[in-house]
């Protein structure tokens, strides 16, 4: 079906085909065509430009979007949306002064989610996860990475990955699965951690790879979770089986995790709330994409990733939601962009770039999504009538999205 969008107030993120990501000073510019048209055919963008050059051709549908902006859908490169239940009691505990680390030591946190997930049926887990996916799609997310990591035993980790696989088959959003068995150490392995790691390396990774259930492998590289040597062993085993590393690092401490990620050729390094000059210098010399997760900082009341330091050192940056039950129970990328501006010192242009083309790169998808580019998927956000795109981060409590198109199809209820 050919659809022609006309009278677009501002067509944002119009990039050339060979632009895979933007870095440093490049992120300050957000390409825009004012008073524009956009032509899509089925699931692809096939033409766009100024209204004065709008094609006079027969199409199936013409949509007048006067006074509204059109931009690519958000690319959320770090989520944990496949989980069961919630952890609002821990939220109340933190309000009362109990730290995230203290909750984890008492069997809460990731271990709490693992207990629930191990017991839940595949059907219920899929249903809960599908509802979350539909929610974020209506909020403008068209591409999303989803991790395992709340199973912490082989059958439960496989159950999570199978749910992700079913979501991938049943929804138009681009979904990238990540294997994160090294998310925490199960209670029964606290005093025999090496045995748990050996199981991941010798049994779990080969099984996941054989069934092609994941593209990426991740490790929570942090004090109290998995140290430098343990992370190295797990990531190397994953790479041996064709899994690409994406690593949690520097959420609470800087203890050599960033240089390790660079050494291992990690595609992304995620969190980075704590960064020192050595870390920045290591990232500058690499092709690794840093990913900031401001929702987590907001919810846990921990430092925000130093975006200005990263961008001003001519390094790229992506933004993601970290949607999960414990530290970021929201996948609203519009709020992520607002936090990036209000708490991390990013401009609206930098934030939108970080949540679109750079987020796409963080999932290995920047040749398919993340910008308005001929040949890419017709994944579009149509805003409500707003004065400028800066309204998106400014009006942080309002839903400024009128419609969402994914693969050229309107999302009902958006």
N, C-alpha and C positions, 0 to 999 in steps of 0.2 A: 504494500500500500504506500502510495506517495502522499506525503503530507507537507504542505508549505506553510511555514510560520511567517507571518508578515508583521510589519510595523513594530518590530522588537525595539524597545527603548535602548537596550544595551545588550549586545551579544558578547558574552565574556569568555575569556580563555581560548581565543582563536589562535591556535599554534600550528606551526609547520610540522609535517609528518615526522621529521627526524629529531624533534625536541622530546627527549625522554624524561628530563627533569630540569628544574631550575635551581640555581644555587646562589648564595651570597647576594650581591647587589642585583642580580637578575630577578630575584623574588620581589623586589620593590615595584616592578611593573606588572600590571595585569592587562593583557591585551583586550581591547574592546572595539567593537564596531557599533556606532550609534545609528539609530533608525535603520535596522537591518532586517534581512530575511534569512531563513534557514530552511533548506529542503532535505527531507529524509525519505529514503525508500526502504520499506520494511524495517530492518534493524540497523541500517547504516546511514551515516551522514553523507550526502552526495554533493551538496553545494551550499554556499552561504556568501553573504556580501551585503553591500549597501542597498537599500530599497530602490534606489535609482537604477540599479542593474538587475532587479528581480526578474527571473525568467518568466516569459509569457508562454507557459506550457500547460498541458492538461494534467491535473493532479486529482487524487481521490478526495482530498480534503484541504481546505484552506482555513487556518486558524489565525485570527487577528489577536495579537498579544500587546496591543497598544498600552503604553505606560508600564510595561512589565519587563523585567530582565530575564534572559535565558542564559544558563551556564551549565557546564557538565555536572553530573551527579557527584556526590562526595565519594571518595575512595578511602574506606576505613580499613587500614592495614594492620590493626591489632585489636582483636576481640576474643572473648571467651563466652560467647552467647549460648553455647550448648551446656546448660547446667540445670539442676533441678532444685526447686524451692527457692528460698531467699535466706538472707542473713541479717534481718533487721534487728535482732537481739544484739548482735555484735555492734551494730550502729549505735544502739542505745548505750552499750557498755563504753564505747569510745567517747560518747558525750559525757559520760561519768568519769572519764579520765584514764581508762584502761587503754594502753597503746596497742597498735596493730601487732607488734612483735609479742607482747604479753598474751594477747588473745590466741595467737598461733601456738605459743608454748603450752597453752592449756587445752589443746586439741581443737581449737576453733580455726577460723580462717580456711585455708585450702583443704585441710583435713576434714573439716566440718562438711564442706561441699562434697568431698569424696565419699563420705559415708552415705549421704543422701543419694548420690548418683549411682553408687554400686547397687542400691536396693531398687531403684526405679525401673520400670519396664521400658523397653525400647520405644513403644508406642507413646507412652506418656512423655518421655524425654523429647521425642520428635515433636510432639504437639506443643510443648512449652517452648521449644527452641524456634519452631516455625512461627509462633505468635510474635516472638521477639524480632525475628527477621522481617516479618511483614511490617512491624512497627517502624523499624529503622528505614526500610525502603520508602515508606510514606513520608518520612522525614528527610528524604533526599539521598539516601545511600544506595548507590548502584553497583558498587564492588566492595567486597568485604573478605577479610581473612578471618578464619575461625580456628581456634586452637582446641586440642584435647587438653588433658592435664588435670581433670577432676575425677579421673578413674583410679589412677595409682595402683591398678592391677591390670593385667593384660586384657581380660575379658571386658572390663569396664572401659578401658581406653579404646579398645576395638569398637565397643558399642557407641562411644562418642564419635569416632571417625566414621562409622557407618551412618549415623544420624547426619553428620555433615555431608556425606556423599549423597544421601537421599535429598537433603535440602538443595544441593547443587543440581540434581536432576529435575526437581520439581519447581524451581524458581528461576526467573530470568536474570537475577543478579549474578554478577561474576563472583564466584566463591572460591577462595584458595584455602585448602586445609593444611594445618600445621600440627605435627606430632610433638606434644609437650609432656611426656611421661615424667621428665625431670623437673617437675613443678614444685614438689615437696617430697619429703621422705615419709612414707607411711609409718604409723606408730610402731608396728611390729618389726620395723627395720631400723629403728633409731640407733640401736647398738650394733647393728650389722649393715651399715649403709653400703659397704662395698658389695655385699651380696645383691642388694637392690639394683645398684648400678650395673653389676654384671648381668643381671637378668635383662635390663633395658638393652644393653649392648649385644648380648649373645642370642637373645630370644625375641624380644619385642621389636627392635628395629628391623631385623630381617623379615619378620612376619608382616609388618606394616608396609615395608618396601615391596615385598612379593605381591601383596594385594593392591598395590598402588593406591593406598588410602590417604597418602599425604604427599605434598610437594616440598614442604619445609620441615625442618627440625628445630626445636627451641629448647633452651635450658634456662632456668631461673638462677642465674649466676649472682649470688648474693650471700653475705655472711648469714650463717644459720640455715642455708639451703644447699647450694652446690658451689664448691670452691673452684679456684682456677684450674687445678689439675683434673678434678672430676668433670668440669665442663669441657675441658680439652678432650678427654677420653670419649665422652658421649657424642660430641659434635664430630669428631674424626670418624667414629663408627657410623654416624648418620651419613656423612659425606661419602664414605666407602660404599654405601648402599644407594647413592644417588639423591639423598635428601639435602636440600640447600639450607644452610644455617641462618636463623633469625634469632637473636639472643636478647633475653631480658638482662639488663646490666645497669649498675649504678643507681638503683632506686633509693637505697638508703646509705650506701657507702661507695667510695672510690678506692678500690684495693687491687687494681691491675686488670679489671675485667675488660675495659675498653681496648687496651693494647692486645689482649688475648683475642678479642673479637676480630680485630684487624688482621692479626696473625693467621686466624682460621678462615679469613675471607668471608666473614659474615655479610650477608646481603643487607641486613639492617641491624642496628643496635637500638634497642627500645627501652624507654624510661629516661635515663640520663638526668635525673633530678639533681644528682651530685656530680659535678665535673671539675677537674683541675686542668692546669695548663698542659700537663703531659697528655691528658686525654684529648684535649683539643688538637694538639700537634699530631697525635696519632691519627685522628680522624681526617685531618687536612691532607695527609699523605695517602689516603685510601679512596676506594670507590664505594665505601659503605654509606648507606643512607641512615642518618639519625632519625629516630621517631619519638616525638614528644607526646605525652599522655596527660594533658592538663586536667581532665575529669578526675583522675586518680589523686592528683595533688589537691584539688578542691575538696574532695570527699574525705581524704585522710588528714588534711591540714599539714601536708609536708611541702618542702620547697618545690617550686615549679622549675622545669627544665629551662636553663638559661638561654633562651632563644636568641637574644640579642648577641650574646657572646658567640654563639654558633654561626649565625648569619653574617655578622660583622667580620668573621674570620673566613669569609667566602666559602662556607660549607652549606650544603643543602639541608633542608629540614622538612620532614613530613609530620602531619598531625593525625592522631587516631584517637578513638574513644576509650579503648581498654574496657569495653563493656563486660562486666563480670559482677557476680553477686556480692563480693566483699569490699572492693575498693573503688568500683565505678559502676554502680547499677543504673547506667544510662548509656544508650548508644546514639544520643542526639548530637550529631556532628555540627549542627548549628550552634549549640551551646559550646562545643569544643572551640569553635572559631571565635566566639565571643570571649571565652576565657583566655585564648591565645593573645587577643588584643588587650584585654583589661589587666591581665595578670602577668603576661610574658613580654609585653612591650612590642608585639608584632603589629604591623599595619594591617588593615583589612586586605590589601593586595597580597601581602606576604602570607597571611593566614589562608586565603582562598587558594593560592598557589600550593601551599603545603597540604591542603586537604583534597586537592584534585590531582594535578599532574604528578606531584611528588609522592602522594599516597599511592597512585597507580604504579609508579616505579617501585615503591616499597613492596609491592605484591607481584612484581614482574609482569605488569599488565599495561605499561605505558604505551605500548604499540596498539592497544585495543580501546582503552578508555582514558579518562582523565583530562580531556580537552575537546574543544570543538575543532575537529580536524577531519577533512575528507577521508573516508574509508574507515573511520572509527565507529564504534557502536553509537547508536542514537540514544544515549543515556543523558537525559535532560532534566534540569530543574527549571520550572517557570515560576517566577516569584509572583506575589500579589503586586498591586500597584504601589510602588515605593519610589521615593525621591532619588535614592542612590543605592548602590550595592553595599555601602557602608551601614545601611540600616540593618543588614543581617547580623553583624556583631553588636550593633548598638541596641536594638530592640530585643535583648536576650531572652525575654520572657514571652515573646510573641511568635506564633508560627506564621512566617511570611511566605510560605510556599503555597502556591495555588495548585500546581499540578506537577507530577513526576512522570517521566517517560523512561522506561527501561527496555532496551532492545526495541525501541520504536513503539512500544505499547504503553498506554496510559495506566498508571496504577490506580485502581478504584479506591476511592476514599482519601486520596492525597489532597 
